[in-house]
């Protein structure tokens, strides 16, 4: 039994008891899931996990009252336990699709529904989205460091089977070409990749002759498939690459081989070794033999290898992606923004923790550039149905202002822009209404979206910041609530 709708914190249910007993449980609440700052000074993050969120929401209310008695014991909880055992989510959810590129403070998921139903979704929803968005955003960084293919193979370093399986999915969406995880491949009808480990080579005897036998046997038992030989078990240049070339030639594998073939480097000076291997392979007529590199790689090491002129055709990246090693904790939060039609916000001593109140919607604005094609120019989050929202949806001229510098403005003229709404309805009245996408379609969407941003916005170091604003009505609502609260606090005795 692993119903991860209940992978939750107890306080979701202690709050729920108060809502239940006080008659507040059916008040209509709106929660936003969003993040405040992208990891590693990134300009943005990649959305992944919304499919699992939809599945999780559907599993709410599928547990026997006995389950709830384990953590809500006592007669005083009996009625509440009975309610929870059949409490399904009956509200509406909007979400950005997987593969979308999202910026700070934009609602990635919007939940509208009875207060208690929406409240208890917080922890499992954050658990899913924080994990997958951390991995997807890191995979995007790694893949943007090179024009060569990147394979994800970090399952052995991932934080458990669930993390390995869905992390691999997130990495594939955000740019990785393949994964080694067979479960991810099977679940997504995508396939998986892999060849051999050092233990395979040493299984044939710890000797140079054993290495050759290992290669020869592998080729003979995998003819017609990709043939990648691991050549650093003993000595890459003195025997590994030489045994590989001999095994390939002895088995008739050359540049005419349709399955694709190559060697893998997993240790040492990858730049130097790849150059030397390339020379040796070319001298022996194996010009189409690819060189794959692994060994604790990330975007910074890959960038440096390419700056050194490394002759590497493809990279394998493990823990840097699977655990989002440099920034393992993604910062999505889940905040109440409206209750029974009244906008609310969290005010904090930390400026970054101030949230946008109200029921929101985000538009991505694009223009057709004569030389560059369709490019994204700005994102703007509005209150649903506010003045700016109406102008955008009517295609009228509108102006947006920078939230933190109201003198910075940008005007979009009628007839000169297009838009799309970033949050799509995925659950309506508790029923799944989300459009289904294959993993291939999610990857294609991410790649297409990425190419609509400028190269300066896509770079890893000091990216140019894309324009992300809020409407005047949302800004005024936010400032009005803060002003009122500030006055109340000042007068409080």
C-alpha positions as CSV (number, residue, x, y, z in Angstrom):
1,X,0.0,0.0,0.0
2,X,1.5,3.3,-1.1
3,X,-1.3,5.8,-1.7
4,X,0.8,8.9,-2.0
5,X,-2.2,11.2,-1.7
6,X,-1.5,10.5,2.0
7,X,2.3,11.1,1.9
8,X,1.4,14.1,4.0
9,X,2.2,16.1,7.1
10,X,0.0,15.5,10.1
11,X,-0.7,19.2,10.4
12,X,-2.7,19.1,7.2
13,X,-5.2,16.9,9.1
14,X,-5.1,18.7,12.4
15,X,-6.0,21.9,10.5
16,X,-8.6,19.9,8.7
17,X,-10.2,18.9,12.0
18,X,-10.6,22.6,13.0
19,X,-12.1,23.3,9.6
20,X,-14.4,20.3,10.0
21,X,-15.6,21.1,13.5
22,X,-16.0,24.8,12.9
23,X,-18.1,24.5,9.7
24,X,-15.4,26.0,7.5
25,X,-14.6,22.9,5.5
26,X,-16.8,23.8,2.6
27,X,-15.6,27.4,2.2
28,X,-14.2,27.9,-1.3
29,X,-10.5,28.2,-1.2
30,X,-7.9,29.0,-3.9
31,X,-4.3,27.9,-3.4
32,X,-1.3,28.6,-5.7
33,X,1.7,26.3,-6.0
34,X,4.7,28.4,-7.2
35,X,8.4,29.0,-6.5
36,X,10.1,32.2,-5.5
37,X,13.7,31.7,-6.8
38,X,15.1,29.3,-9.3
39,X,18.1,27.2,-8.2
40,X,21.8,28.0,-9.2
41,X,20.9,31.5,-10.3
42,X,18.9,30.0,-13.1
43,X,16.5,32.4,-15.0
44,X,13.6,29.9,-14.9
45,X,12.6,26.3,-14.1
46,X,11.2,23.4,-16.1
47,X,7.8,22.0,-15.1
48,X,7.4,18.3,-14.5
49,X,5.2,16.3,-12.2
50,X,1.7,17.5,-13.0
51,X,0.7,14.1,-14.4
52,X,1.6,12.5,-11.1
53,X,-0.3,15.3,-9.2
54,X,-3.4,14.5,-11.2
55,X,-3.1,10.9,-10.3
56,X,-2.4,11.7,-6.7
57,X,-5.5,13.9,-6.4
58,X,-7.7,11.1,-7.8
59,X,-6.5,8.8,-5.0
60,X,-7.7,11.0,-2.2
61,X,-10.5,9.4,-0.2
62,X,-9.6,5.8,-1.0
63,X,-8.6,4.7,2.5
64,X,-10.5,2.9,5.2
65,X,-11.3,4.8,8.5
66,X,-8.9,2.3,10.2
67,X,-6.0,4.0,8.3
68,X,-6.9,7.4,9.8
69,X,-7.2,5.9,13.3
70,X,-3.4,5.2,13.1
71,X,-2.6,8.9,13.3
72,X,-5.9,10.4,14.5
73,X,-6.8,8.1,17.4
74,X,-9.6,8.7,19.9
75,X,-13.3,8.9,20.0
76,X,-13.2,12.6,19.5
77,X,-11.9,12.0,15.9
78,X,-14.3,9.3,15.0
79,X,-16.7,11.4,13.0
80,X,-13.8,13.2,11.3
81,X,-12.2,9.9,10.4
82,X,-15.4,8.7,8.7
83,X,-15.5,11.9,6.7
84,X,-11.9,11.6,5.6
85,X,-12.3,8.0,4.5
86,X,-14.7,9.1,1.7
87,X,-13.5,12.7,1.1
88,X,-12.7,13.0,-2.6
89,X,-11.5,16.2,-4.2
90,X,-14.5,17.9,-5.8
91,X,-12.9,21.1,-7.0
92,X,-11.1,22.5,-10.0
93,X,-7.3,22.5,-10.8
94,X,-5.4,24.4,-13.4
95,X,-1.8,23.5,-14.1
96,X,1.1,24.3,-16.5
97,X,1.8,21.4,-18.7
98,X,4.9,19.2,-18.4
99,X,7.8,20.7,-20.3
100,X,6.6,24.3,-19.7
101,X,9.2,26.9,-18.7
102,X,8.0,28.7,-15.6
103,X,9.3,31.8,-13.9
104,X,9.3,32.8,-10.2
105,X,6.0,33.6,-8.5
106,X,3.9,32.4,-11.4
107,X,1.2,29.9,-10.3
108,X,2.4,26.5,-11.7
109,X,-0.7,24.8,-10.2
110,X,-3.9,26.6,-9.1
111,X,-6.3,24.7,-6.8
112,X,-9.9,25.8,-6.3
113,X,-12.1,23.8,-4.1
114,X,-13.6,23.2,-0.6
115,X,-11.0,24.4,2.0
116,X,-10.4,21.1,3.7
117,X,-10.0,19.2,0.4
118,X,-7.6,21.7,-1.0
119,X,-5.6,22.0,2.2
120,X,-4.7,18.3,2.5
121,X,-3.2,18.3,-1.0
122,X,-0.4,20.6,0.0
123,X,2.3,18.2,1.1
124,X,1.9,15.4,-1.4
125,X,1.6,18.0,-4.2
126,X,4.8,19.8,-3.1
127,X,6.6,16.4,-2.6
128,X,5.9,15.5,-6.3
129,X,6.5,18.9,-7.9
130,X,9.6,19.9,-5.9
131,X,11.4,16.6,-6.7
132,X,10.6,16.5,-10.4
133,X,11.2,20.2,-11.0
134,X,14.6,20.1,-9.3
135,X,15.6,17.2,-11.6
136,X,14.1,18.7,-14.7
137,X,15.7,22.1,-14.2
138,X,19.1,20.5,-13.5
139,X,18.8,18.3,-16.6
140,X,18.0,21.4,-18.6
141,X,21.1,23.1,-17.4
142,X,23.3,20.0,-18.2
143,X,21.8,19.6,-21.7
144,X,22.2,23.3,-22.5
145,X,25.9,23.0,-21.8
146,X,26.4,21.0,-25.0
147,X,25.0,20.4,-28.4
148,X,25.8,16.7,-28.0
149,X,23.4,14.1,-26.6
150,X,23.2,13.6,-22.8
151,X,22.0,10.3,-21.3
152,X,20.6,10.1,-17.7
153,X,21.8,7.2,-15.7
154,X,21.5,8.2,-12.0
155,X,19.0,5.7,-10.7
156,X,21.6,4.1,-8.3
157,X,22.2,7.5,-6.7
158,X,18.6,8.6,-6.6
159,X,16.8,9.0,-3.3
160,X,14.7,5.8,-3.7
161,X,12.9,3.9,-6.5
162,X,10.1,6.5,-6.8
163,X,12.7,9.3,-7.2
164,X,14.7,7.2,-9.7
165,X,11.7,6.4,-11.9
166,X,10.0,9.8,-12.0
167,X,13.3,11.7,-11.9
168,X,14.4,10.0,-15.1
169,X,11.1,11.0,-16.7
170,X,11.7,14.6,-15.6
171,X,15.2,14.5,-17.0
172,X,14.0,13.2,-20.4
173,X,11.4,15.9,-20.7
174,X,14.1,18.6,-20.0
175,X,16.5,17.5,-22.7
176,X,18.2,14.2,-21.9
177,X,18.1,11.9,-24.9
178,X,18.0,8.6,-23.1
179,X,17.7,7.0,-19.6
180,X,19.1,3.8,-18.2
181,X,16.0,3.3,-16.1
182,X,14.0,0.5,-17.6
183,X,10.9,1.2,-15.5
184,X,10.7,4.8,-16.8
185,X,11.1,3.5,-20.3
186,X,8.4,0.9,-20.0
187,X,5.9,3.2,-18.2
188,X,6.4,5.9,-20.9
189,X,6.8,3.7,-23.9
190,X,10.1,5.3,-24.5
191,X,12.8,2.6,-24.1
192,X,16.0,2.7,-22.1
193,X,19.7,2.4,-22.9
194,X,22.7,0.6,-21.4
195,X,25.6,-1.6,-22.2
196,X,28.2,-2.9,-19.6
197,X,29.8,-2.2,-16.3
198,X,33.4,-2.9,-15.1
199,X,32.1,-6.0,-13.4
200,X,31.2,-7.4,-16.8
201,X,34.8,-7.0,-18.0
202,X,36.4,-8.4,-14.8
203,X,34.0,-11.4,-14.9
204,X,36.1,-12.7,-17.8
205,X,39.2,-12.7,-15.7
206,X,41.4,-9.9,-14.5
207,X,43.7,-9.8,-17.4
208,X,44.3,-8.0,-20.7
209,X,43.2,-11.2,-22.5
210,X,40.1,-11.3,-20.4
211,X,39.2,-7.8,-21.4
212,X,39.4,-8.8,-25.1
213,X,37.2,-11.8,-24.4
214,X,34.7,-9.7,-22.7
215,X,34.4,-7.3,-25.6
216,X,34.4,-10.2,-28.1
217,X,31.6,-12.0,-26.2
218,X,29.5,-8.8,-25.9
219,X,29.7,-8.1,-29.6
220,X,28.8,-11.6,-30.5
221,X,25.8,-11.6,-28.1
222,X,24.5,-8.2,-29.2
223,X,25.0,-8.0,-32.9
224,X,22.5,-5.7,-34.5
225,X,22.2,-3.5,-31.4
226,X,24.3,-0.5,-30.4
227,X,27.7,-1.8,-29.3
228,X,29.4,0.4,-26.6
229,X,32.5,-1.1,-25.0
230,X,33.8,0.2,-21.7
231,X,37.6,0.6,-22.1
232,X,39.0,2.0,-18.9
233,X,38.9,-1.1,-16.6
234,X,42.7,-1.6,-16.8
235,X,44.3,1.0,-19.0
236,X,42.4,3.0,-21.5
237,X,45.2,3.7,-24.0
238,X,47.6,0.8,-23.6
239,X,45.0,-2.0,-23.8
240,X,41.4,-0.8,-23.5
241,X,41.0,1.0,-26.8
242,X,43.3,-1.5,-28.5
243,X,41.2,-4.5,-27.4
244,X,38.1,-2.7,-28.5
245,X,39.4,-2.0,-32.0
246,X,40.6,-5.7,-32.3
247,X,37.2,-7.0,-31.1
248,X,35.3,-4.8,-33.5
249,X,37.5,-5.8,-36.4
250,X,37.5,-9.5,-35.6
251,X,33.7,-9.4,-35.6
252,X,33.4,-7.4,-38.8
253,X,32.2,-4.2,-37.1
254,X,33.2,-1.1,-39.0
255,X,31.7,2.2,-40.2
256,X,29.1,0.3,-42.2
257,X,27.6,-1.2,-39.1
258,X,24.0,0.0,-38.9
259,X,23.5,-0.5,-35.1
260,X,25.9,2.2,-34.1
261,X,29.1,1.4,-32.1
262,X,31.5,3.1,-29.8
263,X,33.7,3.1,-26.7
264,X,33.0,4.6,-23.2
265,X,35.5,6.4,-21.0
266,X,34.6,6.5,-17.3
267,X,37.8,7.7,-15.6
268,X,40.9,9.8,-16.0
269,X,41.6,12.9,-18.0
270,X,38.6,12.7,-20.3
271,X,39.7,15.5,-22.6
272,X,43.2,14.0,-23.1
273,X,42.0,10.4,-23.3
274,X,39.2,11.2,-25.8
275,X,41.6,13.0,-28.1
276,X,44.0,10.1,-28.0
277,X,41.3,7.5,-28.5
278,X,39.9,9.5,-31.4
279,X,43.3,9.5,-33.1
280,X,43.7,5.7,-32.6
281,X,40.2,4.9,-33.8
282,X,40.6,7.1,-36.9
283,X,44.1,5.6,-37.7
284,X,42.4,2.2,-37.7
285,X,39.6,3.2,-40.0
286,X,36.9,3.4,-37.4
287,X,35.9,7.0,-38.0
288,X,32.3,6.4,-37.1
289,X,33.1,4.8,-33.8
290,X,31.6,7.1,-31.1
291,X,33.2,8.1,-27.9
292,X,31.0,8.3,-24.8
293,X,32.1,9.9,-21.6
294,X,30.9,9.4,-18.0
295,X,32.4,10.1,-14.5
296,X,30.6,12.5,-12.2
297,X,29.8,15.0,-15.0
298,X,27.7,18.1,-14.7
299,X,27.2,21.2,-16.9
300,X,30.4,22.9,-15.7
301,X,32.6,19.9,-16.4
302,X,31.0,19.3,-19.8
303,X,31.5,23.0,-20.7
304,X,35.2,22.7,-19.6
305,X,35.7,19.5,-21.6
306,X,34.4,21.1,-24.8
307,X,36.5,24.2,-24.2
308,X,39.5,21.8,-24.1
309,X,38.6,20.3,-27.4
310,X,37.6,16.9,-26.1
311,X,36.5,14.5,-28.8
312,X,33.4,13.3,-27.0
313,X,30.3,12.4,-28.9
314,X,27.9,11.9,-26.1
315,X,27.8,12.3,-22.3
316,X,26.3,10.2,-19.5
317,X,25.3,12.1,-16.4
318,X,24.3,10.4,-13.1
319,X,23.9,11.9,-9.7
320,X,24.3,15.5,-10.8
321,X,20.9,15.1,-12.5
322,X,19.2,12.4,-10.5
323,X,19.7,14.2,-7.2
324,X,20.0,17.7,-8.6
325,X,23.2,17.5,-6.7
326,X,24.2,21.2,-6.6
327,X,20.6,22.3,-5.5
328,X,18.8,19.2,-4.2
329,X,15.9,21.1,-2.6
330,X,13.6,22.9,-5.0
331,X,11.6,25.8,-3.6
332,X,7.9,25.3,-4.6
333,X,5.5,26.5,-2.0
334,X,1.7,26.2,-1.6
335,X,-0.2,29.3,-0.4
336,X,-3.8,30.2,0.2
337,X,-4.5,33.3,-2.0
338,X,-8.3,33.5,-1.7
339,X,-11.0,32.3,0.7
340,X,-14.7,32.6,-0.1
341,X,-14.0,35.3,-2.7
342,X,-11.7,37.3,-0.4
343,X,-8.1,37.7,-1.5
344,X,-5.5,36.9,1.2
345,X,-1.7,36.9,1.4
346,X,1.1,35.9,3.6
347,X,3.1,38.9,4.8
348,X,6.6,38.3,6.1
349,X,9.7,39.9,7.5
350,X,11.4,38.5,4.5
351,X,10.5,40.5,1.4
352,X,10.9,37.5,-0.9
353,X,8.2,35.7,1.0
354,X,5.5,38.2,0.2
355,X,3.0,36.5,-2.1
356,X,0.5,37.6,-4.8
357,X,-3.1,37.4,-3.6
358,X,-6.3,36.5,-5.5
359,X,-7.4,34.1,-8.1
360,X,-4.8,34.4,-10.9
361,X,-4.1,33.6,-14.5
362,X,-0.8,33.9,-16.4
363,X,-0.5,35.0,-20.1
364,X,2.7,34.4,-22.2
365,X,3.0,37.2,-24.8
366,X,4.7,36.5,-28.1
367,X,5.5,38.5,-31.2
368,X,6.5,37.6,-34.8
369,X,10.0,38.9,-35.5
370,X,10.9,39.1,-39.2
371,X,14.3,37.6,-38.7
372,X,13.9,35.4,-35.7
373,X,10.3,34.1,-36.1
374,X,8.0,33.8,-33.1
375,X,9.6,34.8,-29.9
376,X,8.4,35.2,-26.3
377,X,8.6,38.7,-25.0
378,X,6.8,38.8,-21.6
379,X,4.8,36.9,-19.1
380,X,2.1,38.7,-17.1
381,X,0.0,37.3,-14.2
382,X,-3.4,38.9,-13.8
383,X,-6.4,38.5,-11.6
384,X,-8.9,36.4,-13.5
385,X,-11.2,38.8,-15.4
386,X,-9.3,42.0,-14.4
387,X,-8.9,44.9,-16.8
388,X,-5.5,43.8,-18.3
389,X,-6.8,40.2,-18.6
390,X,-9.8,41.5,-20.7
391,X,-7.5,43.6,-22.9
392,X,-5.1,40.7,-23.6
393,X,-7.9,38.3,-24.4
394,X,-9.5,40.9,-26.7
395,X,-6.2,41.4,-28.5
396,X,-6.2,45.1,-27.6
397,X,-3.2,47.4,-27.0
398,X,-1.9,47.1,-23.4
399,X,1.0,48.2,-21.3
400,X,2.7,46.3,-18.5
401,X,4.9,47.8,-15.7
402,X,7.7,46.3,-13.7
403,X,6.4,45.4,-10.3
404,X,9.6,46.8,-8.6
405,X,10.2,49.8,-10.9
406,X,6.9,51.2,-12.1
407,X,8.8,53.5,-14.5
408,X,9.8,50.4,-16.6
409,X,7.0,49.7,-19.0
410,X,6.4,47.7,-22.2
411,X,3.5,48.3,-24.6
412,X,2.1,45.7,-26.9
413,X,0.1,47.1,-29.8
414,X,-3.2,45.6,-31.0
415,X,-2.6,43.2,-33.9
416,X,1.1,42.8,-33.2
417,X,1.1,40.1,-30.5
418,X,-0.3,36.7,-29.7
419,X,-0.7,35.0,-26.3
420,X,-1.5,31.7,-24.6
421,X,-2.7,31.0,-21.1
422,X,-0.1,29.0,-19.2
423,X,-2.4,27.3,-16.7
424,X,-4.7,24.7,-18.4
425,X,-7.7,23.1,-16.7
426,X,-6.8,19.6,-15.7
427,X,-9.5,18.7,-13.1
428,X,-13.0,20.1,-13.2
429,X,-15.5,19.3,-10.4
430,X,-13.2,16.6,-9.2
431,X,-13.0,14.9,-12.7
432,X,-9.8,14.5,-14.7
433,X,-10.1,16.6,-17.9
434,X,-6.4,16.9,-18.7
435,X,-5.2,16.4,-22.2
436,X,-2.8,13.4,-22.4
437,X,0.7,13.8,-23.8
438,X,3.3,11.2,-24.5
439,X,6.8,11.6,-23.2
440,X,8.0,12.3,-26.7
441,X,5.4,15.1,-27.0
442,X,6.4,16.6,-23.7
443,X,10.1,16.6,-24.8
444,X,9.1,18.3,-28.0
445,X,7.1,20.9,-26.2
446,X,10.0,21.7,-23.9
447,X,12.4,22.0,-26.8
448,X,10.0,24.2,-28.8
449,X,9.3,26.4,-25.8
450,X,13.0,26.8,-25.1
451,X,13.8,27.9,-28.6
452,X,11.2,30.7,-28.4
453,X,13.4,32.4,-25.8
454,X,16.5,34.4,-26.8
455,X,20.0,32.9,-26.6
456,X,20.8,35.4,-23.8
457,X,17.9,34.2,-21.8
458,X,19.0,30.5,-22.3
459,X,22.6,30.9,-21.2
460,X,23.7,29.3,-18.0
461,X,25.9,32.1,-16.6
462,X,24.3,35.5,-15.9
463,X,21.3,35.0,-18.1
464,X,19.4,38.0,-19.4
465,X,16.2,38.2,-17.3
466,X,13.0,37.8,-19.3
467,X,10.2,40.3,-18.5
468,X,7.8,38.8,-15.9
469,X,5.2,41.2,-14.5
470,X,1.8,41.4,-12.8
471,X,-1.2,43.4,-13.8
472,X,-2.0,46.8,-12.2
473,X,-5.1,45.4,-10.6
474,X,-3.1,42.5,-9.0
475,X,-0.5,45.0,-7.9
476,X,-3.0,47.4,-6.4
477,X,-4.8,44.5,-4.6
478,X,-1.6,43.4,-3.1
479,X,-0.5,46.8,-2.0
480,X,-3.9,47.6,-0.7
481,X,-3.9,44.5,1.6
482,X,-0.4,45.3,2.8
483,X,-1.3,48.9,3.5
484,X,-4.3,47.8,5.5
485,X,-2.4,45.1,7.4
486,X,0.4,47.6,8.2
487,X,-2.1,50.1,9.6
488,X,-3.8,47.4,11.7
489,X,-0.5,46.2,13.1
490,X,0.5,49.7,13.9
491,X,-2.7,50.3,15.8
492,X,-2.8,46.9,17.4
493,X,-2.7,46.9,21.3
